[in-house]
């Protein structure tokens, strides 16, 4: 199917610039003044700051610098046009009253010259405020989006890997980030990348993290049933249920703004703020400023790949080169079918685990029997974790989530947890070491978005309908009946 000029129709997928750039629009003095005011208000609204600058040695006696940034992104973005040309283009004075969510990101760059070294040493000066560092960083010179490489991490619900400590940059081949920085991968014009951008997706890591502590603060009644009587139908219990019902609705509305469609707009917001903030402001009313320059490339890992597909579907100028590692969303596939297939995979991995550690068959049964006893016998207290949560048999069995990792290391780690369960070989008292390990392995409090939003990432838009608790219904049919 060809267009009027005979060119194949490829849609927006590979578009990096408008086909017919709009003509510059003359701007009067009054309009120019209003535009300057709006421009300054936008800068104040985004409140870009740099909290930390640290320089590290890397391959071949070179050095790299990591800068830690934070920026305010709109909790909701005005307009629902798709695909979006530029996320900030429809902002006006009223839009700048929209509540924000703080988004944290790091940028990794090579220190290539003496001038680079002097600049970053000055930028790291502890007497500078985060806002002053931001201004100094942006005034250094124009930032080219085409030479920026963006990373979208997996999850949902977990912060991005920290450079150096969790993302090795010791050699040219030590990680994908090293390959990007040292020129093994170039942009589509054959130029090396100058910056690698790692963003903690909103609600994760240091980006206004959604935790039980924060949810309790924002929605005080959300956990009212925690302290309500567990039996009977007292007035206190009915009141608690009514309060929880309203809070659940409010919390769900809030959490609906932490999905992939908002994540990719945050990535665009950050890029546009960096690119535009590093260039001198102009009063010229050139409408082409409404079109965003795309990232040179991106990498989507697992759920980050799902975000990449959302990028392609909703942003008019997505990264020019998009790489995926295991993150292809199951388009046109009902969520229930996804989980039905998953349970078969879980069963296969479980058999592999028990083949590797046959002694753990009885060990797991022994742990489950102990936990069920505490759940069913009213004379026994519930098994409490150091974090304050309750360990049930169902929660213990969910440790099988780890079997989705690299089989050798993941299985060895799981065996280590199980073998530490009891204080004595012939007793039924669970060890404190075991309970601490459970807390460590199951970070419900620190990363609840993984559990709250996980099923929704398999929804495929309005046409696919609701997921209808697909994971639970699949569990009931496939696991309980097996």
Secondary structure, DSSP 8 states (H G I E B T S, - for coil): -B-TTS-B--TTTT--S-SS--------HHHHHHHHHHHHHHHHHH--EEEEEEEEE-GGG-EEEEEEEEEEEESS-S---SSBS-TTTT--TTGGGS-EEEEEEEEEEEE-SHHHHHHHHHHT-TTS-HHHHHHHHHTTS---GGGEEEEE-SSSS-----BTTTB--SSTTSSHHHHHHTTSSB-TTS-B-SEEEEE--TTSTTSS---HHHHHHH-GGGGGGGSS-SSS--HHHHHHHHHHHHHHHHHHHHHGGGSHHHHHHHHHHHHHHHHHHTS-------GGGGS----SEEEEETHHHHHHHHHHHHBTT--SEEEEES----TT--HHHHHHHHHHHHHHHHHHHHHH-TTHHHHHHHHHHHHHHHHH-TTS---B-TTS-B--HHHHHGGGGGGGS-HHHHHHHHHHHHTT-BSSTT---B-HHHHHHHHHH--TTT-THHHHHTGGGG--SGGG----SHHHHHHHHHTTT-
